[in-house]
Amino acid sequence: MEDRVVELHNASVSYSGERVATLLNVDLSISHGEMTLVVGPNGAGKTTLLEAINGLLPLTGGTARVFGERMTPSRDDLRCHIAYLPQELFFDPETPFLTQDVVCAARFALIRLFRFPSPADRRYVHEALDAVGMNTAAKRPVGRLSGGQQRKVLLARALAQRARLLLLDEPTVNLDPQAKKEICQLVKQVQSELAATAMVVSHEAEHLLEDANRVVTLDQGRVVSDHAPVGGR
Amino acid sequence: MFGLPWHIVLPTLLGSVLVGLLSSFVGIFVVRMKLSSLGFAMSHAAFAGAALGLLFPLFDPMWMALVFSLVAAFLLGPLADVSRLQTDTILGVLFPVSMALGLIFVHQAPGGAAGGALTLLWGSVLGITMEQVWSLAAVALGLILLMIGWGKGFFALLLDRKLAQASGLPTRWYFYTVLVMTAVVVSISLRITGGLLIYALTVLPSSSAFQWVYDVKKAFLVGPLFGALAAIGGFGLSLGADLPIGSSIAVCAAVVFILSVGLSPKRLRARSAT
């Protein structure tokens, strides 16, 4: 197995019309199984970093390699092994999707054309919902779940997808303290169950700090520190 | 039926039902992906194209409608994707331009084409031949095959485009396919509902469906059912009261929508909870 799961060399991202790069000459290498916390002030480029790694944003300079292969916006074949949890995603109450279908949709890129989800796919979905404690909500509309429950459902997608890399952008944002704690525990559980590599952007990292291998600090698009957490594993 | 022979009534009735089914089917995408303005722009472009077809009657005006509608889709889709202009701004330019072009083409069309021009605007109860019904059925079959083959991707796109893209689905391809589907359905439906009102049959039945169901899979059944009901009701109203068929279908679709909003179990539940 490729030991280096994520490798960035001089990676830069500039949004069109902006003079200052959002990500500037970032060098970063993440090994298999690591949990990396990405911290930094608002506007530091944390979300851009995750979106550059999974190819949602094209690099304007440098290179990104994931699982040993060059990542570009067209690499859907790599992205189907990456679970991405966007920061701003919450489903409104009118969202016409059942919870189990939201989780099942994470597997769709892995299922061939003209094929429907198999019994094995459905089993993955129910095991994933079970693992995050949401099996009883499988047939409920996802928009009717609380913010914390929706985050659990999105983490269940990572499990159902059998993702090898987790990119989680503020998984605890807008949650109450109890829900934050539960989500952090689930992040650890999901990472360990999948034996996956994880990068977590978080302002509220205290619950994850003891399990993280590294803390990468970004400021104004640059990596300003990269070290093991104090008291971490 | 209504004093008309069946060989005239049957194609229009079948055509209306198929238009109701198809328009509300693509309407689920249009409503859920908030593309209503885009659908509106495409129907206006289709009108302009069909009017040009009347001016130069080398082909069936429907083909020109399809070309214009596709051009509008492929101008708007990528522009909305990559340009720094707001979609509203692009639409604000496209609406008056397509209407102006359509009216200029109608104005320049030879005298005998005036009736055809009105058909393009308001629709016609007698505007359909069995050949066109088969075209509608072929489009319906194409959509069914598309959904069987690629339905999973469309389903993920309807949930959330970014999430779908991040999970490894080629969402740009799916998005452009939605635009093409809409363009094809709008163009092929033009003769029955007219360019100005096809939009009603696209948006109203699918919006009505979302008043009743929590599951988008069910919306794909309920929406076309409402669309077919509105089309049949509009067809009857048009023949019975001697009204333009496009307007009659739009009125029936609006009635279905108002009833759905009033009786929606989702809204009733929300009201009783407060």
Contacts between the chains, C-beta under 8 A, distances in Angstrom:
chain1	res1	chain2	res2	distance
A	16	B	84	7.1
A	17	B	84	6.4
A	54	B	166	6.0
A	56	B	162	7.2
A	56	B	165	6.4
A	56	B	166	6.2
A	76	B	168	4.5
A	76	B	169	6.6
A	76	B	170	5.5
A	77	B	168	7.0
A	78	B	168	7.6
A	79	B	165	7.5
A	79	B	166	6.2
A	79	B	167	6.8
A	79	B	168	4.0
A	80	B	167	6.3
A	80	B	168	2.9
A	81	B	168	7.6
A	82	B	166	7.1
A	82	B	168	7.7
A	83	B	167	7.8
A	84	B	163	7.6
A	84	B	166	3.8
A	84	B	167	7.6
A	86	B	162	5.9
A	86	B	163	7.0
A	86	B	166	7.4
A	89	B	160	6.4
A	89	B	162	7.4
A	89	B	163	6.6
A	94	B	210	7.1
A	94	B	266	7.7
A	95	B	159	7.8
A	96	B	32	7.3
A	96	B	210	6.1
A	96	B	213	6.3
A	96	B	214	5.8
A	96	B	215	6.0
A	96	B	216	4.4
A	96	B	219	5.8
A	97	B	158	8.0
A	97	B	159	5.4
A	97	B	215	7.1
A	97	B	216	5.9
A	98	B	214	7.2
A	98	B	215	5.5
A	101	B	155	7.5
A	101	B	159	7.8
A	101	B	215	7.4
A	101	B	216	8.0
A	101	B	217	7.6
A	102	B	159	6.3
A	105	B	152	7.6
A	105	B	155	6.4
A	105	B	156	4.5
A	105	B	159	5.6
A	105	B	163	7.6
A	105	B	164	7.2
A	105	B	167	7.2
A	106	B	167	5.3
A	108	B	152	4.0
A	108	B	153	6.4
A	108	B	155	7.1
A	108	B	156	5.1
A	108	B	164	7.9
A	108	B	167	7.1
A	108	B	169	6.4
A	109	B	156	8.0
A	109	B	167	5.3
A	109	B	168	3.5
A	109	B	169	4.9
A	110	B	168	7.6
A	111	B	152	6.2
A	113	B	149	5.1
A	113	B	150	6.4
A	114	B	148	6.3
A	114	B	149	4.8
A	116	B	152	7.8
A	117	B	152	7.7
A	141	B	214	4.1
A	141	B	215	7.4
A	144	B	214	7.9
A	157	B	167	7.6
A	161	B	167	6.6
